[in-house]
Amino acid sequence: MKAYVFDLDGTVYLGNTLLPGAKEAIGKIREEGKRLLFLSNNPLRTRGDYVQKLAGLGISIVEAEILNSAYVLCQHLRKIEPGAVVYPIGEAALKLELQEHGFTISEDPEKIRYVIASFDRTFAYPKLQIALAAIKQGAHFIATNPDRTCPVEDGELPDAGAVIGAIEGMTGKKVEWVAGKPSRIMAEAVVKHLDLEPEEILMVGDRLQTDIAMGEHGFKTALVLSGVTQESDLKTSPYRPDYCLAGIWELKPE
């Protein structure tokens, strides 16, 4: 492998707790001269926020070593319709990312071109009303990431998948595209960012449906059992990792 791509939640840390061996494994990969990229579906932080969080946990990275679903969505949407009027059902980091990419945020259904479903701990009924009216007016329906839940120290939180489900159930319209893992949009962003072939990259993560499903785009994959997935889940999953590890500490880059 020429590059190691790490999921964050459930792989490197849980909530605000660094997982055992994470710092040592990442240090070993750097010592081997391998490329390193952190790849998160979580849109609650900007890339700069993630740099600061990892620094606080003892892992030093630069902003160029991290991509997340909000950033990749903005990059992709800017290619499709730069400067579009959008309505994000999400939190401050997503809104900031959209504004920094030149998009206009509005709650006027007649002006909204894209309704964006995301991880939103402030999700409330009035947001559904705006989304419904905008989509009826012809707005596109897209999302940052498909995760149903997000792992934390004491369990899981409802994630963007819950918001997607609410909008789909309300409108009868399927989400048009999702930026986060395991989408082709995210896979292409990783390949372009690292300037490598997919088979030269190892994707390490704790979710079969997102991290390990990246293998369908040609990546090698390693499942870690430190997050939401248990070994028994492999029996019924259509996604098969190349490696299955108890945690990131079992990585041996040499």
KEKE-3310 file (N, C-alpha, C; in steps of 0.2 Angstrom, whole numbers, plus 5000, padded with zeros to 4 digits):
npx = (5004:5002:4996:4987:4971:4961:4945:4937:4928:4925:4935:4948:4945:4933:4920:4927:4938:4953:4957:4964:4981:4980:4988:5001:5000:4998:5009:5019:5015:5019:5032:5036:5035:5023:5009:4996:4979:4964:4947:4931:4914:4907:4899:4900:4910:4923:4937:4948:4943:4944:4958:4962:4955:4961:4974:4973:4971:4983:4988:4996:4992:4990:4979:4977:4978:4965:4949:4931:4914:4906:4914:4918:4906:4903:4914:4910:4897:4900:4906:4895:4884:4889:4889:4875:4859:4855:4848:4853:4850:4857:4871:4882:4895:4893:4886:4895:4905:4898:4896:4909:4912:4906:4892:4874:4864:4847:4830:4819:4808:4805:4817:4826:4838:4844:4841:4849:4852:4858:4869:4861:4858:4849:4838:4821:4803:4799:4810:4808:4796:4800:4809:4800:4792:4801:4806:4794:4794:4803:4816:4832:4837:4849:4863:4875:4880:4877:4875:4866:4868:4879:4894:4897:4905:4896:4887:4876:4872:4858:4860:4864:4857:4845:4839:4838:4829:4818:4814:4813:4802:4793:4791:4792:4802:4817:4834:4845:4859:4873:4887:4896:4906:4899:4901:4904:4908:4915:4925:4932:4936:4946:4955:4960:4965:4975:4982:4984:4982:4967:4969:4981:4979:4974:4959:4953:4942:4927:4914:4904:4895:4899:4913:4920:4913:4919:4928:4922:4925:4938:4947:4958:4953:4951:4943:4939:4935:4932:4922:4906:4903:4902:4910:4902:4893:4898:4894:4882:4884:4885:4897:4914:4928:4946:4954:4952:4952:4955:4957:4964:4976:4982:4987:5000:5010:5022)
npy = (4994:5011:5021:5025:5027:5033:5031:5041:5043:5030:5023:5029:5037:5037:5048:5059:5052:5045:5030:5015:5013:5020:5032:5027:5018:5026:5034:5025:5022:5034:5034:5024:5030:5031:5038:5047:5049:5056:5052:5057:5054:5062:5078:5088:5095:5107:5105:5111:5111:5097:5095:5102:5095:5082:5086:5089:5077:5071:5069:5074:5083:5090:5101:5097:5084:5079:5074:5078:5074:5085:5095:5088:5087:5101:5104:5096:5100:5113:5111:5108:5117:5132:5144:5142:5143:5137:5125:5120:5106:5105:5108:5121:5120:5114:5124:5135:5129:5129:5142:5147:5141:5148:5147:5152:5153:5150:5151:5152:5144:5146:5151:5142:5130:5118:5106:5101:5087:5082:5078:5083:5089:5098:5096:5099:5101:5112:5113:5103:5107:5118:5111:5102:5111:5117:5107:5103:5114:5111:5110:5102:5087:5082:5075:5075:5063:5045:5039:5030:5031:5038:5033:5035:5038:5032:5025:5027:5041:5048:5050:5058:5049:5048:5060:5060:5049:5055:5065:5058:5050:5059:5066:5057:5056:5051:5053:5062:5062:5057:5063:5058:5043:5027:5033:5036:5049:5052:5043:5046:5059:5055:5048:5058:5067:5060:5056:5043:5026:5017:5004:5005:5010:5009:5007:5011:5007:5007:5003:4993:4996:5009:5012:4999:4996:5005:4997:4993:5002:4999:5000:4993:4986:4987:4981:4987:4982:4991:5000:5002:4990:4972:4956:4946:4952:4951:4940:4941:4952:4960:4966:4963:4964:4966:4964:4960:4967:4969:4982:4998:4997:4985:4986:4984:4991:4988)
npz = (5000:4996:5002:5016:5021:5033:5042:5055:5067:5077:5073:5074:5085:5098:5100:5111:5114:5112:5103:5109:5104:5092:5090:5089:5078:5068:5068:5065:5052:5046:5048:5039:5028:5021:5012:5020:5024:5032:5032:5034:5036:5044:5046:5055:5059:5052:5041:5047:5060:5063:5062:5073:5083:5082:5085:5099:5104:5103:5090:5076:5062:5045:5037:5024:5024:5027:5023:5022:5022:5020:5015:5003:4997:4994:4986:4975:4971:4968:4955:4948:4949:4952:4965:4969:4976:4992:5004:5019:5029:5043:5053:5060:5055:5042:5036:5036:5028:5016:5013:5012:5000:4991:4990:4992:5006:5010:5016:5008:4999:4986:4980:4983:4977:4980:4992:5006:5015:5031:5045:5059:5074:5078:5072:5067:5066:5058:5049:5040:5034:5026:5018:5011:5004:4996:4988:4981:4973:4964:4968:4970:4978:4989:4999:5013:5018:5020:5033:5045:5059:5071:5079:5097:5113:5123:5115:5101:5090:5081:5063:5047:5039:5045:5043:5029:5027:5033:5024:5012:5015:5017:5005:4995:4986:4981:4987:4977:4975:4985:4995:5003:5009:5004:4991:4973:4971:4983:4982:4970:4974:4984:4976:4967:4976:4982:4972:4967:4961:4964:4969:4976:4988:5005:5013:5029:5041:5052:5048:5038:5028:5023:5024:5021:5010:5001:4994:4983:4973:4970:4980:4992:5008:5026:5039:5055:5072:5082:5082:5076:5071:5073:5073:5069:5061:5048:5043:5036:5028:5012:5009:5009:5018:5015:5025:5042:5058:5075:5080:5076:5081:5077:5064:5052:5044:5037)
capx = (5000:5006:4993:4982:4965:4957:4939:4939:4923:4925:4942:4954:4943:4926:4918:4933:4943:4957:4957:4971:4986:4979:4994:5007:4999:4998:5016:5022:5014:5023:5039:5037:5035:5017:5004:4991:4973:4959:4941:4926:4907:4904:4900:4899:4916:4926:4943:4952:4941:4947:4965:4962:4953:4966:4980:4971:4971:4990:4990:4997:4991:4989:4972:4978:4977:4959:4943:4925:4908:4903:4919:4918:4899:4904:4918:4907:4892:4903:4907:4888:4881:4893:4885:4868:4855:4854:4845:4856:4847:4863:4874:4886:4901:4891:4884:4901:4908:4894:4897:4916:4913:4902:4885:4870:4859:4841:4825:4814:4807:4805:4824:4831:4840:4846:4840:4854:4851:4865:4869:4858:4856:4844:4832:4815:4798:4799:4815:4804:4791:4804:4812:4794:4790:4807:4806:4788:4795:4808:4823:4836:4838:4856:4865:4882:4882:4871:4876:4860:4870:4886:4896:4900:4907:4891:4882:4876:4867:4855:4865:4861:4852:4838:4836:4837:4823:4812:4813:4811:4796:4788:4791:4791:4807:4824:4840:4848:4866:4876:4894:4900:4907:4904:4899:4909:4910:4920:4931:4936:4940:4951:4960:4962:4968:4981:4986:4986:4977:4963:4972:4987:4976:4970:4954:4952:4936:4923:4907:4904:4891:4902:4921:4922:4909:4923:4931:4918:4928:4945:4952:4959:4949:4952:4938:4941:4930:4932:4916:4899:4903:4904:4913:4896:4890:4901:4890:4876:4885:4887:4903:4919:4935:4952:4957:4948:4956:4952:4957:4969:4983:4984:4990:5007:5012:5028)
capy = (5000:5017:5026:5023:5031:5031:5034:5044:5040:5022:5020:5033:5039:5037:5054:5063:5047:5042:5023:5012:5011:5024:5036:5023:5015:5032:5036:5019:5023:5040:5032:5020:5035:5030:5043:5047:5053:5055:5053:5056:5056:5067:5085:5092:5099:5109:5101:5114:5108:5091:5096:5104:5089:5077:5089:5089:5070:5070:5067:5080:5082:5096:5101:5094:5077:5077:5076:5075:5074:5092:5098:5085:5089:5108:5104:5093:5105:5119:5110:5107:5124:5136:5149:5140:5145:5130:5125:5114:5104:5103:5112:5127:5118:5113:5131:5138:5126:5131:5149:5148:5139:5153:5146:5156:5149:5153:5148:5154:5139:5148:5152:5136:5126:5112:5105:5097:5083:5081:5076:5089:5088:5103:5094:5101:5100:5118:5112:5098:5111:5121:5106:5100:5117:5119:5101:5104:5120:5109:5110:5096:5084:5079:5074:5074:5056:5041:5035:5031:5033:5040:5030:5040:5034:5029:5022:5030:5046:5048:5054:5061:5045:5049:5066:5058:5045:5059:5069:5054:5048:5065:5069:5051:5057:5048:5058:5062:5060:5058:5065:5054:5036:5025:5036:5037:5056:5052:5038:5050:5064:5052:5046:5064:5070:5057:5055:5036:5022:5014:4998:5007:5013:5004:5011:5007:5009:5002:5002:4989:4999:5015:5011:4993:4997:5008:4992:4992:5007:4997:5001:4988:4988:4984:4983:4987:4981:4996:5005:5000:4983:4966:4951:4942:4956:4949:4934:4943:4958:4959:4969:4959:4967:4962:4962:4961:4969:4971:4989:5001:4995:4979:4988:4983:4994:4985)
capz = (5000:4996:5006:5021:5022:5040:5045:5061:5072:5078:5070:5077:5091:5100:5104:5113:5117:5107:5104:5110:5098:5086:5089:5087:5072:5063:5068:5061:5044:5044:5048:5033:5022:5017:5012:5025:5023:5036:5028:5038:5034:5049:5043:5061:5059:5046:5041:5052:5067:5064:5063:5080:5088:5082:5089:5106:5106:5102:5083:5072:5055:5042:5034:5017:5026:5029:5019:5025:5017:5019:5010:4996:4994:4992:4980:4969:4969:4964:4948:4945:4949:4957:4968:4969:4982:4995:5011:5022:5036:5046:5058:5058:5051:5035:5033:5035:5022:5010:5012:5010:4993:4987:4990:4996:5010:5010:5018:5004:4995:4979:4978:4985:4971:4983:4999:5008:5021:5034:5052:5062:5081:5080:5067:5070:5061:5053:5043:5035:5030:5021:5013:5007:5000:4991:4983:4977:4969:4960:4971:4970:4985:4990:5006:5014:5020:5021:5039:5049:5066:5072:5086:5102:5119:5126:5111:5094:5088:5074:5059:5041:5036:5048:5040:5022:5028:5034:5018:5007:5017:5017:4998:4990:4981:4983:4987:4970:4976:4992:4994:5008:5008:4999:4984:4968:4972:4988:4979:4965:4978:4987:4971:4965:4982:4984:4965:4966:4959:4970:4972:4980:4994:5010:5017:5036:5045:5056:5045:5032:5023:5021:5024:5017:5003:4996:4990:4976:4969:4969:4986:4997:5014:5032:5044:5062:5076:5087:5081:5076:5068:5076:5068:5067:5055:5042:5040:5032:5024:5005:5009:5012:5019:5013:5032:5048:5063:5082:5080:5072:5084:5074:5058:5052:5037:5034)
cpx = (5004:5003:4988:4977:4961:4951:4941:4934:4923:4931:4948:4952:4935:4924:4925:4938:4946:4957:4964:4975:4985:4985:5000:5006:5000:5006:5020:5021:5018:5030:5041:5037:5029:5013:4999:4985:4968:4952:4935:4919:4904:4905:4899:4905:4919:4933:4948:4950:4944:4954:4966:4960:4958:4973:4979:4971:4978:4992:4990:4996:4990:4982:4972:4977:4970:4954:4937:4919:4906:4908:4919:4911:4900:4908:4914:4901:4894:4904:4900:4885:4884:4888:4877:4865:4853:4851:4848:4852:4853:4865:4879:4892:4899:4889:4890:4905:4905:4896:4904:4917:4908:4895:4881:4865:4853:4835:4818:4813:4807:4812:4828:4832:4841:4844:4845:4853:4858:4863:4866:4855:4851:4838:4826:4810:4798:4804:4812:4799:4795:4806:4806:4792:4795:4807:4800:4789:4800:4815:4826:4837:4844:4857:4872:4884:4876:4871:4869:4862:4877:4888:4899:4902:4902:4885:4882:4871:4864:4859:4861:4856:4845:4835:4834:4830:4817:4810:4810:4804:4791:4786:4790:4797:4814:4829:4843:4855:4868:4884:4898:4901:4900:4903:4905:4912:4916:4926:4935:4939:4946:4957:4963:4967:4975:4986:4989:4981:4973:4966:4979:4985:4972:4965:4952:4947:4932:4916:4908:4900:4894:4909:4922:4918:4914:4927:4928:4921:4936:4949:4952:4956:4951:4947:4941:4935:4929:4926:4910:4898:4905:4906:4907:4892:4892:4897:4885:4877:4887:4894:4908:4925:4940:4955:4952:4952:4952:4951:4963:4976:4986:4987:4997:5009:5017:5026)
cpy = (5006:5023:5023:5028:5029:5035:5037:5041:5033:5019:5023:5035:5037:5043:5058:5059:5044:5034:5020:5011:5015:5029:5033:5020:5020:5034:5031:5020:5029:5038:5027:5024:5034:5037:5042:5052:5051:5056:5051:5058:5061:5074:5090:5097:5101:5105:5104:5112:5102:5091:5098:5099:5084:5079:5088:5081:5067:5067:5073:5079:5089:5096:5097:5086:5074:5079:5074:5076:5081:5095:5095:5087:5096:5108:5101:5097:5111:5118:5109:5114:5129:5142:5148:5142:5138:5131:5119:5113:5101:5108:5117:5125:5117:5120:5135:5136:5129:5138:5151:5145:5143:5152:5151:5152:5153:5149:5149:5148:5140:5150:5146:5131:5119:5111:5099:5093:5081:5079:5083:5087:5093:5102:5095:5101:5106:5117:5107:5102:5115:5117:5104:5105:5118:5113:5101:5109:5117:5109:5103:5093:5080:5078:5073:5067:5052:5038:5036:5033:5035:5037:5036:5035:5029:5026:5025:5036:5046:5052:5056:5056:5046:5055:5064:5054:5050:5063:5064:5051:5053:5067:5063:5052:5055:5053:5057:5059:5061:5059:5060:5047:5032:5027:5036:5044:5056:5048:5042:5056:5061:5051:5052:5067:5067:5056:5048:5032:5019:5008:4999:5010:5008:5009:5007:5011:5004:5001:4998:4993:5006:5014:5005:4993:5001:5004:4991:4997:5005:4997:4994:4991:4984:4986:4982:4986:4985:5001:5001:4993:4978:4961:4947:4946:4954:4944:4936:4949:4956:4962:4965:4963:4963:4959:4964:4962:4970:4978:4991:4999:4989:4980:4987:4985:4991:4979)
cpz = (5000:5000:5010:5022:5028:5040:5052:5067:5072:5076:5073:5084:5092:5103:5105:5116:5112:5108:5105:5104:5092:5085:5086:5080:5066:5063:5064:5054:5042:5043:5042:5027:5018:5017:5017:5024:5028:5032:5032:5034:5038:5047:5049:5062:5053:5046:5046:5059:5068:5065:5071:5085:5088:5086:5097:5108:5105:5095:5079:5065:5052:5038:5027:5018:5028:5024:5023:5020:5016:5014:5003:4993:4991:4986:4974:4967:4966:4957:4945:4944:4954:4959:4969:4976:4986:5002:5014:5028:5039:5051:5056:5054:5043:5032:5032:5029:5016:5008:5009:5003:4989:4986:4994:5000:5011:5013:5014:4999:4987:4976:4979:4979:4974:4990:5001:5015:5024:5041:5055:5069:5083:5075:5071:5064:5056:5047:5038:5031:5025:5016:5008:5002:4994:4986:4979:4972:4964:4962:4971:4977:4985:4997:5007:5015:5021:5028:5043:5056:5066:5079:5090:5108:5122:5122:5104:5094:5081:5069:5053:5038:5039:5045:5032:5022:5029:5028:5013:5009:5016:5009:4993:4985:4985:4983:4981:4971:4983:4991:4997:5006:5008:4992:4980:4969:4977:4985:4975:4969:4981:4982:4969:4970:4983:4977:4965:4963:4965:4973:4976:4987:4998:5014:5023:5039:5048:5053:5038:5026:5020:5019:5019:5010:4998:4992:4983:4971:4967:4974:4989:5004:5020:5037:5051:5067:5082:5087:5082:5074:5072:5071:5065:5061:5049:5039:5035:5028:5017:5004:5012:5012:5017:5020:5037:5054:5070:5082:5076:5074:5080:5067:5058:5045:5033:5030)
residu = (MET:LYS:ALA:TYR:VAL:PHE:ASP:LEU:ASP:GLY:THR:VAL:TYR:LEU:GLY:ASN:THR:LEU:LEU:PRO:GLY:ALA:LYS:GLU:ALA:ILE:GLY:LYS:ILE:ARG:GLU:GLU:GLY:LYS:ARG:LEU:LEU:PHE:LEU:SER:ASN:ASN:PRO:LEU:ARG:THR:ARG:GLY:ASP:TYR:VAL:GLN:LYS:LEU:ALA:GLY:LEU:GLY:ILE:SER:ILE:VAL:GLU:ALA:GLU:ILE:LEU:ASN:SER:ALA:TYR:VAL:LEU:CYS:GLN:HIS:LEU:ARG:LYS:ILE:GLU:PRO:GLY:ALA:VAL:VAL:TYR:PRO:ILE:GLY:GLU:ALA:ALA:LEU:LYS:LEU:GLU:LEU:GLN:GLU:HIS:GLY:PHE:THR:ILE:SER:GLU:ASP:PRO:GLU:LYS:ILE:ARG:TYR:VAL:ILE:ALA:SER:PHE:ASP:ARG:THR:PHE:ALA:TYR:PRO:LYS:LEU:GLN:ILE:ALA:LEU:ALA:ALA:ILE:LYS:GLN:GLY:ALA:HIS:PHE:ILE:ALA:THR:ASN:PRO:ASP:ARG:THR:CYS:PRO:VAL:GLU:ASP:GLY:GLU:LEU:PRO:ASP:ALA:GLY:ALA:VAL:ILE:GLY:ALA:ILE:GLU:GLY:MET:THR:GLY:LYS:LYS:VAL:GLU:TRP:VAL:ALA:GLY:LYS:PRO:SER:ARG:ILE:MET:ALA:GLU:ALA:VAL:VAL:LYS:HIS:LEU:ASP:LEU:GLU:PRO:GLU:GLU:ILE:LEU:MET:VAL:GLY:ASP:ARG:LEU:GLN:THR:ASP:ILE:ALA:MET:GLY:GLU:HIS:GLY:PHE:LYS:THR:ALA:LEU:VAL:LEU:SER:GLY:VAL:THR:GLN:GLU:SER:ASP:LEU:LYS:THR:SER:PRO:TYR:ARG:PRO:ASP:TYR:CYS:LEU:ALA:GLY:ILE:TRP:GLU:LEU:LYS:PRO:GLU)
# end
